[in-house]
Amino acid sequence: MSRHNYLASGTVSADQAADGGSLLGEIGLIGLSDLEPIILAALATGDPLLLIGPHGTGKSLLLTRIAEALGLAFRHYNSSLLNFDDLVGFPLPNKNGSLEYVKTPASIWGAEAVIFDEISRCRPDIQNKLFPIIHERRAQGILLDDLRYRWAAMNPPITEDDDKGYIGSEPLDPALTDRFAFVVNMPSWDRYSEDEQLAIILADDSPVAASSAANFRSAIASTEAAFPSIRESIGDAVALYVRTLIALLACAGISLSPRRAGMLRRSVLAVHAAALMLDADARPADSALRALRNGLPQTAEGRAIPEIKLLGAHREAWRLAGVKPGDPLRAILIAADPVERVRLAVAASKLSKGNFSAIISDAISLLAPGAREAAVVHLFETGSVGRLNAAVAEQVARIYADVATPLKFSETVHAGKSRFATWQRIKDIISRLDPNDVRAHLSANALAACFAKKQLGSPEDADIAFVDWTEADGRLSGAVA
């Protein structure tokens, strides 16, 4: 066994194996107890699994060890060197004029599991031919009857925004990545405990004990058997969770396909079935978060997802999964546009003070100069400011004070500087407003306040702020549909 593999296989003594009581620990895979529900869910459903991690983190070892423990006929391909003939054999015409494939020991026919290692280094033309195998278990249009498991592994890809990836490891095509239900980041060495690190160092290559393999197969079967009842009991709630989650992630700039939405629901249910098999006290919310963290394609595409956005969307979506269907809170929170959120929240008079304050505070923080001031004016004009808690009310009151009355400020700006040009543009915009229009005074004050707070850095910023004010004010006041 290579000492470069952080994830070790083999048998270690009871005092050496930090997680020897875990299912994966029993078959010699150390330090992966957190991923057990994911691995069991992938095995129970047979949905495609992609592992991502630096070299030596045991991606291939994990997959081959599982295949061996399950007694599967499997094929392990290095995708960076793969030719399609390696998969299907050599085509020869038969006596009927159709093609038959001359099978080799390495061809995919008859395989129960397939591992596409280094898939991110695969040639695009070969990647395209792997697509139907991963997605629908077909090669050259022929159904692979025996093939249940489609697994792949890759190093983190290098991108323009992140040079920590591997040269030669390219971001996967989004369409291909979207066929993997589970996209798992392997733990690095520093994520293991000292006991786990020691157990990995001391491990050997002993074969999986028959009793451990039997326990592993039994756990998969139990997860499979529990899946229908889990779907029956929480399937509808999880569907609402996923629908809300997709909308909230979209608000945070994280887009997912309709296909991924269906995959996530199925994955959450399968992960929870596995989690309950491992721990009778497992909570559905924790299973949902685990499935979410290991079910997004962006990592394989070289795009990082901020944990704070992911966690925030999950928590809000899970909370809303318990909200009654007619409750306006769900419609408000899944609205992508913060101006629309403000409009809906003001119209929903039965929202609690806490919910209303949280929605308004979040929307204000997201709104650009101009639109932000229009939203605050709307809160005061409708009397909705009284529904806010003290901290948020104080925040919006400061903004409103600058808009409701002409702002007095003094600043020396030098000709030729961008700030001078910006102020000149603001004066030009104000000069074209109708002095008899009350809303014109509000927009002029809003632009001046944004300038004084140094929120407008160029004439173009002034133009954009004025347009944003006009549009948001029109929508919120009802002047614009």
C-alpha distance (Angstrom), angle and dihedral (degrees) to the residues before:
residue distance angle dihedral
M1 . . .
S2 3.77 . .
R3 3.78 113.4 .
H4 3.80 87.7 -143.4
N5 3.79 91.0 73.5
Y6 3.80 107.7 97.2
L7 3.78 89.9 -168.5
A8 3.77 105.2 65.4
S9 3.76 131.4 -160.5
G10 3.74 129.3 -154.2
T11 3.77 138.9 62.8
V12 3.80 123.7 -56.6
S13 3.77 131.2 -179.6
A14 3.80 120.2 -89.8
D15 3.79 93.5 -106.0
Q16 3.81 91.1 49.3
A17 3.80 100.7 49.5
A18 3.78 108.6 80.1
D19 3.81 91.6 -167.5
G20 3.79 100.5 23.6
G21 3.80 89.1 133.8
S22 3.80 92.0 61.7
L23 3.78 122.1 93.4
L24 3.79 94.0 -117.1
G25 3.78 89.8 42.5
E26 3.82 89.3 56.3
I27 3.78 91.1 58.1
G28 3.79 90.9 47.5
L29 3.82 101.3 -95.6
I30 3.78 106.0 129.4
G31 3.80 129.5 -159.6
L32 3.80 99.5 14.3
S33 3.80 102.0 104.8
D34 3.84 90.3 120.0
L35 3.81 90.0 58.0
E36 3.80 96.3 46.2
P37 3.83 95.8 97.9
I38 3.82 89.5 50.3
I39 3.80 94.1 48.6
L40 3.81 92.4 45.6
A41 3.81 91.4 47.6
A42 3.81 91.3 51.2
L43 3.80 90.8 48.9
A44 3.80 93.9 45.2
T45 3.80 94.3 50.0
G46 3.80 97.7 33.5
D47 3.81 89.0 -136.1
P48 3.83 116.7 154.9
L49 3.80 116.1 -86.0
L50 3.82 127.8 -156.0
L51 3.81 122.4 -168.1
I52 3.81 120.1 -159.2
G53 3.77 124.9 -169.7
P54 3.81 147.2 116.5
H55 3.78 119.5 -75.3
G56 3.78 114.1 -75.3
T57 3.79 96.7 27.6
G58 3.79 90.5 115.1
K59 3.78 102.4 -110.3
S60 3.80 95.2 144.9
L61 3.79 91.2 37.9
L62 3.79 91.7 55.3
L63 3.78 92.7 51.9
T64 3.80 97.3 43.3
R65 3.82 91.8 46.0
I66 3.81 90.7 53.2
A67 3.80 91.6 47.0
E68 3.80 90.1 51.1
A69 3.81 93.0 46.7
L70 3.80 90.2 52.1
G71 3.79 92.5 45.6
L72 3.79 92.4 -123.9
A73 3.77 126.4 166.6
F74 3.79 97.7 -124.7
R75 3.78 140.1 172.4
H76 3.78 123.6 -145.1
Y77 3.82 114.8 -158.6
N78 3.78 129.2 -175.1
S79 3.80 96.9 -139.1
S80 3.80 93.5 -161.1
L81 3.82 89.1 65.8
L82 3.78 98.2 32.9
N83 3.79 125.3 128.6
F84 3.77 119.4 -172.9
D85 3.80 91.2 -118.7
D86 3.81 86.9 62.9
L87 3.79 88.0 62.7
V88 3.78 104.1 41.9
G89 3.81 104.2 19.4
F90 3.78 125.4 -126.2
P91 3.82 118.9 -38.5
L92 3.80 116.1 -128.5
P93 3.81 128.3 174.2
N94 3.80 114.3 -113.7
K95 3.79 126.5 -147.6
N96 3.81 90.5 -87.2
G97 3.78 91.6 58.1
S98 3.80 95.7 -110.8
L99 3.77 124.5 114.7
E100 3.76 125.9 -99.7
Y101 3.77 125.8 -174.7
V102 3.77 121.7 -124.2
K103 3.76 100.8 -133.8
T104 3.78 123.1 -138.2
P105 3.81 129.7 -169.4
A106 3.82 87.6 -100.9
S107 3.81 98.3 49.2
I108 3.77 119.7 110.0
W109 3.82 97.1 -121.0
G110 3.81 110.1 113.8
A111 3.82 94.6 12.6
E112 3.80 117.1 139.4
A113 3.81 93.7 -166.7
V114 3.78 132.6 20.4
I115 3.81 129.3 -162.7
F116 3.79 118.8 -158.6
D117 3.78 102.3 -164.9
E118 3.82 120.7 -166.7
I119 3.81 89.6 14.6
S120 3.81 91.3 163.0
R121 3.82 89.4 62.2
C122 3.79 92.6 52.3
R123 3.82 119.8 119.8
P124 3.83 111.9 -103.7
D125 3.82 93.1 -118.9
I126 3.82 91.2 52.9
Q127 3.80 91.2 43.8
N128 3.80 88.1 57.0
K129 3.81 90.2 53.7
L130 3.80 91.8 49.3
F131 3.79 89.1 54.9
P132 3.84 98.0 80.4
I133 3.81 91.0 42.5
I134 3.80 91.5 55.9
H135 3.80 96.0 37.5
E136 3.78 104.2 40.0
R137 3.81 107.6 3.3
R138 3.80 93.5 -111.4
A139 3.79 132.5 131.2
Q140 3.81 118.1 -167.2
G141 3.79 86.7 -11.1
I142 3.81 92.3 -57.9
L143 3.81 117.0 124.7
L144 3.81 112.8 -120.8
D145 3.78 96.1 -139.5
D146 3.80 96.6 -174.1
L147 3.80 96.9 44.5
R148 3.79 113.3 102.2
Y149 3.79 105.9 149.2
R150 3.79 124.8 56.2
W151 3.79 112.5 -177.0
A152 3.78 133.6 171.3
A153 3.79 139.0 -178.6
M154 3.79 134.8 -160.8
N155 3.79 144.7 166.0
P156 3.80 118.4 -111.3
P157 3.81 107.2 -82.0
I158 3.78 123.1 -119.5
T159 3.80 115.8 -120.6
E160 3.79 138.8 176.1
D161 3.80 89.8 -103.4
D162 3.80 96.8 44.8
D163 3.78 123.8 35.8
K164 3.81 93.9 -179.5
G165 3.78 91.5 91.1
Y166 3.79 127.4 92.0
I167 3.79 122.3 -82.6
G168 3.79 106.2 -118.6
S169 3.80 93.3 24.9
E170 3.79 102.8 109.1
P171 3.82 126.4 -163.1
L172 3.78 108.9 -96.1
D173 3.77 118.8 -111.4
P174 3.84 106.8 -94.9
A175 3.81 92.1 -127.4
L176 3.82 91.0 55.9
T177 3.79 94.1 43.4
D178 3.79 90.0 51.1
R179 3.80 89.3 63.9
F180 3.82 92.4 64.2
A181 3.80 108.7 87.6
F182 3.80 91.8 -167.4
V183 3.81 121.5 43.7
V184 3.80 106.6 -179.8
N185 3.79 128.6 -170.9
M186 3.79 109.6 -146.6
P187 3.81 117.7 -132.7
S188 3.80 117.3 -106.0
W189 3.80 124.2 -133.8
D190 3.81 95.2 -93.7
R191 3.81 91.2 57.7
Y192 3.80 92.1 65.2
S193 3.79 121.1 89.3
E194 3.81 119.5 -117.2
D195 3.80 90.3 -103.4
E196 3.80 91.3 51.3
Q197 3.80 91.8 48.3
L198 3.80 90.6 51.5
A199 3.81 91.7 47.5
I200 3.81 90.1 51.5
I201 3.80 91.8 50.7
L202 3.81 92.4 49.4
A203 3.81 97.3 43.2
D204 3.80 122.5 114.0
D205 3.81 135.1 -162.5
S206 3.78 98.8 -97.9
P207 3.81 113.9 153.1
V208 3.79 119.5 -105.4
A209 3.79 111.7 -86.1
A210 3.80 114.1 -114.8
S211 3.82 91.4 -122.5
S212 3.82 92.4 51.6
A213 3.80 91.6 48.7
A214 3.81 89.5 49.7
N215 3.81 90.9 51.2
F216 3.78 90.1 49.8
R217 3.80 93.2 50.7
S218 3.81 90.0 46.5
A219 3.82 91.2 53.4
I220 3.81 91.0 52.5
A221 3.80 91.1 48.3
S222 3.82 91.2 49.0
T223 3.81 90.9 50.8
E224 3.80 90.2 49.4
A225 3.80 91.6 49.0
A226 3.81 93.0 48.7
F227 3.79 95.0 49.3
P228 3.86 98.0 83.6
S229 3.81 93.4 51.4
I230 3.81 91.9 46.4
R231 3.80 89.3 50.7
E232 3.80 90.2 49.7
S233 3.81 94.6 49.1
I234 3.82 103.2 42.2
G235 3.81 104.6 7.5
D236 3.81 95.0 106.9
A237 3.80 93.5 46.7
V238 3.79 90.9 48.8
A239 3.81 90.0 50.7
L240 3.82 89.3 55.2
Y241 3.80 89.6 46.2
V242 3.81 92.1 52.7
R243 3.81 93.8 45.4
T244 3.80 91.2 51.8
L245 3.79 92.2 41.4
I246 3.81 92.5 54.6
A247 3.81 90.5 52.0
L248 3.81 93.8 47.1
L249 3.79 92.4 47.8
A250 3.80 89.2 50.1
C251 3.81 88.4 54.7
A252 3.81 86.9 54.6
G253 3.82 91.8 51.3
I254 3.82 95.9 -101.2
S255 3.80 110.1 124.3
L256 3.80 123.5 -164.1
S257 3.79 129.6 -175.9
P258 3.82 125.6 -116.0
R259 3.82 86.3 -113.0
R260 3.80 90.0 57.2
A261 3.80 89.8 51.0
G262 3.81 90.7 58.9
M263 3.79 91.1 44.2
L264 3.80 91.6 51.7
R265 3.79 92.8 53.0
R266 3.79 91.5 50.7
S267 3.81 91.6 44.5
V268 3.81 93.7 50.2
L269 3.80 90.5 52.3
A270 3.81 93.2 46.2
V271 3.80 93.4 45.9
H272 3.79 90.5 50.4
A273 3.80 91.2 49.5
A274 3.81 88.2 53.2
A275 3.81 92.8 43.9
L276 3.81 91.8 52.8
M277 3.78 90.2 49.6
L278 3.82 88.7 54.7
D279 3.82 96.5 39.1
A280 3.79 124.6 13.9
D281 3.81 90.0 -153.2
A282 3.82 94.9 56.7
R283 3.80 112.4 136.6
P284 3.81 122.9 -134.8
A285 3.82 91.8 -133.7
D286 3.81 90.9 58.1
S287 3.80 91.0 47.9
A288 3.80 90.1 50.6
L289 3.80 92.4 52.5
R290 3.80 91.6 47.0
A291 3.81 91.3 50.4
L292 3.81 90.6 47.0
R293 3.80 94.2 51.2
N294 3.79 90.0 49.9
G295 3.78 98.3 39.3
L296 3.79 107.7 60.7
P297 3.81 121.3 103.4
Q298 3.81 98.7 -152.4
T299 3.82 95.4 91.2
A300 3.80 91.6 60.4
E301 3.79 88.7 49.2
G302 3.81 91.6 54.6
R303 3.79 95.5 -106.5
A304 3.79 121.5 128.1
I305 3.80 121.2 -143.6
P306 3.82 115.9 -148.1
E307 3.79 109.0 -120.7
I308 3.79 92.1 -139.7
K309 3.82 91.2 59.3
L310 3.78 92.5 46.0
L311 3.78 94.4 47.9
G312 3.79 93.4 44.4
A313 3.80 92.9 51.1
H314 3.80 92.0 46.6
R315 3.79 94.8 50.4
E316 3.79 93.9 47.2
A317 3.81 93.1 44.6
W318 3.79 92.4 49.4
R319 3.78 91.3 49.1
L320 3.78 90.8 50.0
A321 3.80 92.0 48.6
G322 3.81 85.4 74.5
V323 3.79 94.2 48.2
K324 3.80 116.7 107.0
P325 3.83 114.1 -101.1
G326 3.82 94.1 -112.1
D327 3.79 95.5 47.7
P328 3.84 109.3 120.3
L329 3.81 91.3 -145.2
R330 3.81 92.1 81.1
A331 3.82 93.6 51.5
I332 3.80 90.6 48.3
L333 3.78 96.9 50.3
I334 3.78 96.3 45.6
A335 3.82 92.5 51.0
A336 3.80 105.6 112.1
D337 3.81 95.7 -154.1
P338 3.84 114.2 74.4
V339 3.83 91.0 -151.7
E340 3.79 88.5 57.4
R341 3.80 89.7 48.0
V342 3.80 90.3 55.0
R343 3.81 91.2 48.2
L344 3.79 93.5 49.5
A345 3.80 93.7 44.0
V346 3.81 92.8 51.6
A347 3.81 89.8 49.1
A348 3.83 92.1 49.5
S349 3.80 98.2 79.0
K350 3.82 94.5 175.8
L351 3.80 96.4 62.3
S352 3.78 113.1 120.3
K353 3.79 117.6 -108.9
G354 3.81 90.0 -112.5
N355 3.80 94.7 52.1
F356 3.80 93.6 42.5
S357 3.81 92.0 49.5
A358 3.80 92.9 47.8
I359 3.81 92.6 49.3
I360 3.82 93.3 48.1
S361 3.80 94.2 44.8
D362 3.80 91.4 50.3
A363 3.82 93.0 46.5
I364 3.81 93.0 48.3
S365 3.80 90.4 52.2
L366 3.82 90.9 53.0
L367 3.80 98.7 44.8
A368 3.80 120.6 98.9
P369 3.81 123.2 -127.3
G370 3.78 109.5 -72.0
A371 3.78 96.2 24.1
R372 3.80 89.5 57.1
E373 3.81 91.9 55.4
A374 3.82 91.2 46.9
A375 3.81 90.3 53.6
V376 3.79 91.8 50.8
V377 3.81 92.0 49.1
H378 3.82 88.4 52.2
L379 3.81 90.9 53.4
F380 3.80 91.4 54.4
E381 3.79 96.8 40.9
T382 3.81 91.6 53.0
G383 3.81 93.8 43.3
S384 3.81 89.3 -120.6
V385 3.79 92.1 129.1
G386 3.80 86.9 81.6
R387 3.82 88.9 65.6
L388 3.80 91.9 61.9
N389 3.77 125.9 95.1
A390 3.80 116.4 -112.7
A391 3.81 98.4 -96.6
V392 3.82 95.7 50.9
A393 3.81 92.2 40.1
E394 3.79 89.4 55.2
Q395 3.81 90.8 49.6
V396 3.80 94.5 52.7
A397 3.83 92.5 40.6
R398 3.81 90.3 61.1
I399 3.80 90.4 53.2
Y400 3.79 92.6 45.3
A401 3.81 92.5 51.1
D402 3.81 89.2 61.1
V403 3.80 92.8 50.0
A404 3.81 101.9 39.6
T405 3.80 95.0 56.8
P406 3.82 132.2 32.8
L407 3.79 109.5 -88.6
K408 3.79 117.2 -123.9
F409 3.77 114.1 -151.7
S410 3.78 137.0 141.4
E411 3.79 126.5 -147.6
T412 3.77 134.9 158.6
V413 3.79 111.6 -131.4
H414 3.78 123.8 -177.8
A415 3.78 123.8 -134.0
G416 3.78 112.6 -110.6
K417 3.79 93.2 34.9
S418 3.80 122.0 112.0
R419 3.78 91.2 -120.9
F420 3.82 91.0 56.5
A421 3.83 90.4 50.3
T422 3.79 89.7 48.5
W423 3.80 92.3 53.0
Q424 3.78 90.6 47.7
R425 3.82 89.5 53.8
I426 3.80 91.1 49.9
K427 3.81 91.2 51.3
D428 3.80 89.1 49.4
I429 3.82 91.5 51.9
I430 3.81 92.1 47.5
S431 3.81 92.7 48.1
R432 3.81 89.7 60.6
L433 3.81 94.6 53.5
D434 3.80 123.3 102.1
P435 3.83 106.9 -105.4
N436 3.81 90.2 -153.8
D437 3.81 92.6 57.6
V438 3.81 112.7 93.8
R439 3.78 91.4 -154.8
A440 3.80 90.1 53.8
H441 3.80 88.4 61.4
L442 3.80 90.0 50.5
S443 3.80 92.8 50.8
A444 3.81 91.6 47.4
N445 3.80 91.2 51.1
A446 3.81 90.5 46.9
L447 3.81 92.5 53.6
A448 3.81 92.2 46.4
A449 3.81 91.2 49.2
C450 3.80 92.5 50.1
F451 3.81 89.4 50.0
A452 3.81 93.1 48.5
K453 3.82 90.0 51.5
K454 3.82 89.4 50.9
Q455 3.80 92.2 -118.5
L456 3.82 92.5 131.3
G457 3.79 114.2 65.5
S458 3.80 102.4 172.9
P459 3.81 142.2 19.0
E460 3.79 88.1 -100.9
D461 3.82 89.3 56.9
A462 3.80 88.8 54.5
D463 3.80 91.1 51.8
I464 3.80 91.8 48.8
A465 3.81 93.0 47.6
F466 3.80 91.2 51.6
V467 3.81 92.1 49.2
D468 3.83 90.8 46.7
W469 3.81 90.8 50.0
T470 3.81 92.3 48.9
E471 3.80 94.9 47.8
A472 3.82 96.1 43.3
D473 3.80 93.5 44.4
G474 3.80 90.8 48.8
R475 3.80 93.4 50.2
L476 3.79 95.2 44.9
S477 3.81 95.5 44.7
G478 3.80 92.0 45.7
A479 3.78 94.6 -115.2
V480 3.82 90.2 116.6
A481 3.80 121.9 43.5
